[in-house]
């Protein structure tokens, strides 16, 4: 799991959208899973799963229908779609009663868990999560992190996470890259970055590096 951190406007979301093939780069090079972007962007279909920060559910569909609908987009058969959706429902961790409710009735935490399930259930080689726990309470955020951690452990998928929660990144990620004004200024394990600036934790290291007080 690789954390992508930086102040607002630093280029995190743009980077993730380029990697996922949603937008084209203007300069430089981008290679994802051995494919050069944008010429080979079509080859990434089914290989990259992306959870944007502002993803919303279809309010008139139930939680289960939201999961099954997206499973049908990826699966070749109805049976495969239902199997994928059942895996997604387990990731969501909602009761059958809650999954049978319309998504418009969900709390933000419940909706975000279904959105995460829709993303992870495809077991894509590369999974990109933009602020997965943004705006959630402590309990919902904890469950989300546990789902992500278990998914990565079970599937071996590469996971890129963008978050403003430095404790979350420090606890979840094997490596971290700090972006400032569109440029990567530090990259390494959380421990390496923390030690490089003599910080107590990743939050302090982030502040030091982002304010120009870090190492060259």
C-alpha positions as CSV (number, residue, x, y, z in Angstrom):
1,X,0.0,0.0,0.0
2,X,1.4,3.4,-1.1
3,X,0.2,6.6,0.5
4,X,0.0,9.8,-1.6
5,X,0.0,12.9,0.6
6,X,0.3,16.6,0.1
7,X,-1.6,19.9,0.8
8,X,-4.8,20.7,-1.1
9,X,-4.0,21.6,-4.7
10,X,-0.7,19.8,-4.7
11,X,-1.7,17.4,-7.5
12,X,-2.7,14.2,-5.7
13,X,-6.1,13.7,-7.3
14,X,-4.8,14.7,-10.7
15,X,-2.0,12.1,-10.4
16,X,-4.5,9.4,-9.4
17,X,-6.8,10.3,-12.3
18,X,-3.9,10.1,-14.8
19,X,-2.8,6.7,-13.3
20,X,-6.4,5.4,-13.6
21,X,-6.7,6.6,-17.2
22,X,-9.5,9.0,-16.5
23,X,-7.6,12.0,-17.8
24,X,-4.6,12.4,-20.1
25,X,-1.3,13.8,-19.0
26,X,0.1,16.9,-20.7
27,X,3.8,16.1,-20.3
28,X,6.1,13.6,-18.8
29,X,5.6,9.8,-18.8
30,X,3.0,7.5,-17.2
31,X,3.3,3.7,-17.1
32,X,0.8,1.6,-15.3
33,X,1.0,-2.1,-15.0
34,X,3.4,-2.2,-17.9
35,X,1.1,0.0,-20.1
36,X,2.1,3.4,-21.4
37,X,-0.5,6.1,-21.0
38,X,-2.4,7.5,-22.8
39,X,-1.8,5.4,-25.9
40,X,-2.5,2.1,-24.2
41,X,-5.2,3.4,-21.8
42,X,-7.9,1.0,-23.1
43,X,-5.7,-1.9,-22.0
44,X,-6.2,-0.9,-18.3
45,X,-10.0,-1.6,-18.4
46,X,-10.7,-4.1,-15.6
47,X,-7.2,-3.8,-14.2
48,X,-7.6,-0.6,-12.3
49,X,-10.3,0.2,-9.7
50,X,-10.7,3.8,-8.6
51,X,-12.7,5.2,-5.7
52,X,-13.0,9.0,-6.0
53,X,-13.6,11.1,-2.9
54,X,-17.0,12.4,-4.1
55,X,-18.4,9.1,-5.4
56,X,-22.1,8.8,-4.8
57,X,-24.5,5.8,-4.9
58,X,-27.7,5.5,-7.0
59,X,-30.2,6.7,-4.4
60,X,-33.2,4.9,-5.8
61,X,-31.4,1.5,-5.8
62,X,-30.8,-0.5,-2.6
63,X,-27.3,-1.1,-1.3
64,X,-27.4,-4.6,-2.7
65,X,-28.6,-3.4,-6.1
66,X,-25.8,-0.8,-6.2
67,X,-23.2,-3.5,-5.6
68,X,-24.8,-6.0,-8.0
69,X,-25.1,-3.4,-10.8
70,X,-21.4,-2.6,-10.8
71,X,-20.6,-6.3,-10.5
72,X,-22.6,-6.9,-13.7
73,X,-20.4,-4.3,-15.5
74,X,-17.3,-6.4,-14.8
75,X,-18.5,-9.9,-14.8
76,X,-19.1,-12.1,-17.9
77,X,-22.1,-14.0,-16.5
78,X,-24.9,-13.4,-14.1
79,X,-23.5,-16.1,-11.8
80,X,-20.1,-14.4,-11.8
81,X,-21.7,-11.1,-11.1
82,X,-23.6,-12.5,-8.1
83,X,-20.5,-14.1,-6.7
84,X,-18.6,-10.8,-7.0
85,X,-21.5,-8.9,-5.4
86,X,-21.7,-11.3,-2.5
87,X,-18.0,-10.7,-1.9
88,X,-18.7,-6.9,-2.1
89,X,-21.5,-7.3,0.4
90,X,-19.1,-8.9,2.9
91,X,-16.7,-6.1,2.4
92,X,-19.4,-3.5,3.1
93,X,-20.3,-5.3,6.3
94,X,-23.9,-4.2,6.4
95,X,-26.8,-6.4,7.5
96,X,-29.2,-7.9,5.0
97,X,-31.8,-5.5,6.2
98,X,-29.6,-2.5,5.6
99,X,-28.5,-3.8,2.1
100,X,-32.2,-4.0,1.3
101,X,-32.8,-0.3,2.0
102,X,-32.5,2.4,-0.6
103,X,-29.1,4.0,-0.7
104,X,-30.8,7.4,-0.3
105,X,-31.6,6.4,3.3
106,X,-28.0,5.7,4.2
107,X,-25.8,7.6,6.5
108,X,-22.5,8.9,5.0
109,X,-20.6,6.0,6.7
110,X,-22.9,3.3,5.3
111,X,-22.8,4.9,1.8
112,X,-19.1,5.1,1.9
113,X,-18.8,1.4,2.9
114,X,-20.9,0.4,-0.1
115,X,-18.9,2.6,-2.4
116,X,-15.7,1.0,-1.1
117,X,-17.2,-2.5,-1.6
118,X,-18.0,-1.7,-5.2
119,X,-14.4,-0.7,-5.7
120,X,-12.7,-3.6,-3.9
121,X,-14.9,-6.4,-5.1
122,X,-13.4,-6.5,-8.5
123,X,-10.0,-7.6,-7.0
124,X,-8.2,-5.4,-9.5
125,X,-4.4,-5.6,-9.6
126,X,-4.3,-1.8,-8.9
127,X,-6.8,-0.1,-6.6
128,X,-6.8,3.7,-6.1
129,X,-8.6,5.2,-3.1
130,X,-9.0,9.0,-2.9
131,X,-9.7,10.0,0.7
132,X,-11.5,6.8,1.6
133,X,-12.5,7.8,5.1
134,X,-13.1,11.5,4.5
135,X,-15.8,12.9,6.8
136,X,-16.5,9.6,8.6
137,X,-16.8,9.1,12.3
138,X,-14.2,7.1,14.2
139,X,-16.1,3.8,14.1
140,X,-16.9,4.0,10.3
141,X,-13.3,5.1,9.5
142,X,-11.9,2.2,11.6
143,X,-14.1,-0.3,9.8
144,X,-13.1,1.1,6.4
145,X,-9.4,0.9,7.2
146,X,-9.8,-2.7,8.4
147,X,-11.6,-3.6,5.2
148,X,-8.8,-2.1,3.1
149,X,-6.1,-3.8,5.1
150,X,-7.8,-7.2,4.9
151,X,-8.4,-6.7,1.1
152,X,-4.7,-6.0,0.5
153,X,-3.6,-8.9,2.6
154,X,-6.0,-11.3,0.8
155,X,-5.5,-10.3,-2.8
156,X,-2.0,-8.9,-3.0
157,X,-3.4,-6.0,-5.0
158,X,-1.4,-2.8,-5.1
159,X,-3.3,0.0,-3.3
160,X,-2.7,3.7,-3.6
161,X,-4.3,5.8,-0.9
162,X,-4.6,9.6,-0.8
163,X,-5.5,11.0,2.6
164,X,-5.1,14.0,4.8
165,X,-5.2,11.8,7.9
166,X,-1.4,11.2,8.5
167,X,-2.0,8.7,11.2
168,X,-4.1,6.7,8.8
169,X,-1.4,6.8,6.2
170,X,1.3,5.9,8.7
171,X,-0.6,2.9,10.0
172,X,-1.8,1.6,6.6
173,X,0.9,2.2,4.1
174,X,4.2,0.5,3.3
175,X,5.5,3.5,1.4
176,X,4.5,7.2,1.2
177,X,5.1,9.9,-1.4
178,X,4.7,13.6,-0.5
179,X,3.7,15.9,-3.4
180,X,4.2,19.6,-3.3
181,X,3.0,21.8,-6.3
182,X,3.0,18.8,-8.6
183,X,6.4,17.5,-7.7
184,X,7.3,14.5,-5.4
185,X,9.6,15.9,-2.7
186,X,9.9,12.8,-0.5
187,X,9.3,9.1,-0.9
188,X,10.0,6.1,1.3
189,X,8.5,4.1,4.1
190,X,6.7,6.1,6.8
191,X,9.6,5.3,9.2
192,X,12.2,6.5,6.7
193,X,10.4,9.8,6.1
194,X,9.8,10.4,9.8
195,X,13.5,9.7,10.6
196,X,14.8,11.8,7.7
197,X,13.5,15.0,9.3
198,X,13.8,14.0,12.9
199,X,10.0,14.0,13.5
200,X,7.9,12.1,16.0
201,X,5.4,10.9,13.5
202,X,4.3,11.3,9.9
203,X,2.1,14.3,10.7
204,X,5.0,16.3,12.0
205,X,7.2,15.1,9.2
206,X,4.6,16.3,6.7
207,X,4.5,19.7,8.3
208,X,8.3,20.1,8.3
209,X,8.6,19.0,4.7
210,X,5.6,20.9,3.4
211,X,6.9,24.1,5.1
212,X,10.4,23.8,3.7
213,X,11.9,22.6,6.9
214,X,12.9,19.1,5.7
215,X,16.0,17.6,4.3
216,X,17.2,18.2,0.7
